[in-house]
């Protein structure tokens, strides 16, 4: 089993960086546009749902690519011994299930089984369980997320 992070001369490092940049520069900004459409189209009540709907379609396509990559580059998308990619994706998957409140019907993690497996493996990690208990995130913060309890001071 490979250990992460990879040294700079390791040929697999390029794959790690490729998917890290995809998540940070493609998926994450698309989520922001979906969560805060008013920041992109202004206060127009007709334009915001159009942008949100469009971005949800884009996000689903991004998740399709990531789910496929999780099969092709499985060692990069682990939850039991996560890479930076898995650690980044866990919270993003959580956010998609929770936000924006009342606008998450499009998202069902079951549609991306490899990402769902990654999320489940992250949840089984002792560090995740401890953090989830401390923050009131529930027993399945990534595969079946619920709002934090208590919600004070939480952006999750």
N, C-alpha and C positions, 0 to 999 in steps of 0.2 A: 504494500500500500504506500502510495506517495504521501509525503508530508508537505504541508504548506506553511508558509509561502515558499514558492519555488525560487531557487537562486536565479540571479539575472541571466545567466547563460543557459538555463534550462529551456529546451524548445517548447515545453508546455506552458511556459510563462506567457507567451503570446496569446494563447487561448484564454487564459485567466483574464488578461487585460482586455481582450476583445469583448468578453461577456460582461465584465465589470463596467466597461465604458458603455455598452449597450444598455445595461440596467440604469446607470446613472445619467446618461445623456439622452435616452429615448423613453424608457418606461417611466422613470420617476417624473420627468417634466410632463409627460402625458397625464399622469395622475394629478399633478398640480393643476393642469388646465381643466380637468374634469371636476376637481374639488372646488376650484375657485374660478368659474367661467367669467364672472363679472370683472376680474382683473384683466381679461383678454378682450371681451366684447362690450364692456361697460354695463350700465344698468338696464339695458334693453331686456325686458322680461321675455320677449320672444326669441332673442338671439341666444340667451344663456342655455335653455334646454337643447337647442339645436347643437351648440358646441359640445355640451356635455354628452349628448348621444353620439355625436361623431367621435369624440375622444374615447368613449367606452368601446366603440368598435375598433378603434386603433389599438387600444390597450389589449383587447382580446386577441388581436393579431400578434402583438408583442408576446403575449403569454403563450400563444401557439408556438412561436419560434423558440422561446425559452424551454417549453416542455419538450420539444423535439431535441434541443441541444442537451437537455438533461438525460436523454437516452444516448446521444452520440458522444457526449463528453461527461459521462456519469460521475467521474471522479471530481469534477468541478462543481457539481450540484448535489453535494452530500449534505445530509443533516446530522448524521451521527458523528462525523469528523468534518465539520463544515469549513468551507473556504469563505473568503470574504463575499463571494457571490451568494452563497446560501444564507449567510448572516444578514445580508442586505435584503434579500428577497423575502425572508420571513416577515418582517414588519410591513413591507409593501403589500404582501398578500393579506395581512391583517387589515390594513387600511382599506383595501378594496372591498372587503366584506362589511366594513362599518361605515364608510363615508362615501359620499355625503349622506347623512341620515335620511332615510326614506327614498334613496336613489340607488340602491345596491342590488335590485332584483336581477340585473344583467349578469352579476358575478356569482358563479358557482364553482368552487375550487375542484369539484369532482370532474369538471370538464378538462382539467389538466392533471392527469393522474401522477405524472412524475413530480410535478411541483407539489402536489398534495402529499406525496411520499416524503419529499424533502421537508415540508412543513411538519409532518408527523414525527419525523426523526429529530428535528430541532426541539419539538415539545418533550421528547423523552430524555433530553439532556438534563443532568442535574442543575446546571447553571440556569437553564431556561425555567425549570420548575421553581427554583428559588426566587428568581426575578419575578416570575408570574405571581407567586404567592405574595411577595413583598409589595407588588404594585396592584394587586387585586384584579389580575387579568383573567382569572379562571383557569381551569385545567387544560383547556385546548385553545391557547391564545392565537394560534395560527390556522388551525383546521376548522375550528368552530368558535370564532371569537365573539366575545360579548364586551360591551363597554366596561371600562375599568370601574371597580367598586372598592373604595369610593372614587368618584370622578374628579375630585379636586386636584388641581395641579397636574392633570394628565392630558397629554395630547393624543392618547390612544383611545 
